[in-house]
Amino acid sequence: MEHLKRLASPRYLIALAWLAFQLYLLYDPLPLQVSRPVHICLALATVFLWQPLQGARAWHKALDWLLALAAFAVLAYYLADAARLAGRMENVDEVMTRDLVMGTLVLVILMEAVRRVVGWSLIWVIAAFVAYGFLGRWFPGWMAFQGFEYALFIEFMTMATHGILGVTTQTSVDFVWYFLLFGVVYSATGGGQLFIDSALKLVGQRKGGAAKSEIVASAMFGTISGSAVANVVATGIFTIPLMKRTGYSPEEAAAHEATASTGGQLMPPVMGIAAFVMAELLAVPYSRIALAGIIPAVAYYFALYMIVDLKARRRGIGTLSAADLKDIAPLAPRLHLYASPLVLIALLATDYSATTAAMAACVVALVTCYFTRATRLSLAGWLDMVEEVARQAAQVAVPIIAIGIIVAIAIQSNLALKFSTELIALSGGTLIGAMLMIILGCIVMGMGLPTVAAYIIGAILFVPAMTKLGVTPLAAHFFVMYYCVLSMITPPVALASYAAAGLANADAMRTGWIAFKLSFVLFLIPFAFAFDPALLWSGPPGWIALAFASMMVATFAWAVMLEGYLAGAIGLVLRGLFGAAALTILFAPTGSGLWAAGCVACALLAGWTLWAARGTAADAPR
């Protein structure tokens, strides 16, 4: 009876309708003027009913229902006028009164949904762009343009395949929803817990094993979830108490968790939402983006692993005992759960579409979970799964849809092209100067915005400047995305750090600064793949392997420099030499004489340091 009552609730019926609609699109891809509005309006209705206004007043609930009904009224308009909207000529055919009314309504309720999901930060950014769109003629210098009339604004925002019906919404319809479905299904069938337990078994009893297991778990969990905050919650609830118990302060434990979980947005095959948008902006298969993301993601986690290892050896903390791991359930009876992500990877690697790969992985997860009694889904588990898909999809779709407003204004006003020209001029026409300014811009934008919002704005404003200065489009997009990802742990607004601090009962701001300090080991990685496309899997396999190996050497040297430890504390001079060698490898062209000198220097410095530490240990009194 309880399950039937749950099934009959309006919230659940909307979630079920959204699931059925997205699955139907796999069978019959509908016209864009139908699929995108349905996706938008179901996302809006889901937000209003699943994230109601706070408070117990009667008018709060009434307003939630009114907004949900408004979303369905907008949907009725789009479906009734689908043929007209598909056949009209933009900037030529008349914008009717009902177009203005319904276009205004959908933008207003979209902003309220954004406020509920993200908060005010994204709304203020959108408001700034909208103000620029209407007041452009009064802006000074290169920013000036004629501005938009209201009818034109409504037309390209809500009636054509720009604005909220543009590429960002299409990304949510075609890719993001299905990968969110996979993440929810795999976690519900026990895959997420398997990743955490596997990481603890694999590295838990090594030096610094508590923090290392969190790095490995976050890397594994990142293969199915591209959300930093979701990764923090999923893995941190297990790993943060272990780190605290083995010598880390609450702030250190939270910072390590936040930094590792943030890397999930870079970890193929799922990566973050920004990666799906990147595929659309570059007009390449998502599998190409996932392939290009392998080396940057491995470098990210290798750098963190090295800094944790050196810190643990220097301070003697973080190692788990056998007693700490005794309650972990055996892995062998659950190994069949690895089949689902392996199928996802295999299908993407063999050039199947991203949607096909995600759906096949879902089917495999749902079948294999019935292999053992412990992993079987109950009826309640199935119902929970449908609800969770709708909730997560709405939280992701709403900001992505809203960002389409920014994209449309930046392109229609020609702001993107003019901005890139000015950025090159301000940097003196140098690539390094432009990169430094772009890093600052990405981090500042990312402080108050979701990663995908910061990335899309950065892609529009910054990528053209980098490509004009000789960086390949793929490398330029990855460069921008990487630093937007790092903004999740950069104070004063560091969402992943704050989420981890809440789990650890730690001071949020101090956690953010410790995470920011940890991220220093990661900051040079994007420069490497910007200068060497081989690190994004472009070129002969042998050359890619060589570039990757040298990048790992440079990352190791940079970690030693930052931590000041390698088999013993090292002085400032030696630290400086390690840092110089790392920079030489990263910035010199792979295979050049300077690059070779940097690699040799790293080997000699490491050999000398280890030999000296061994001699010191031998001379120590016993």
PyMOL commands that set and color helices and strands:
alter all, ss='L'
color gray80, all
select helices_A, chain A and resi 2-8+10-27+32-50+58-80+82-87+97-117+120-138+141-143+150-158+163-165+167-188+191-203+209-222+228-245+250-266+273-282+286-292+294-315+322-325+332-349+354-368+373-375+379-412+415-426+431-448+451-461+463-468+473-489+495-504+508-522+525-531+533-536+541-563+572-587+593-619
alter helices_A, ss='H'
color red, helices_A
deselect
rebuild
show_as cartoon
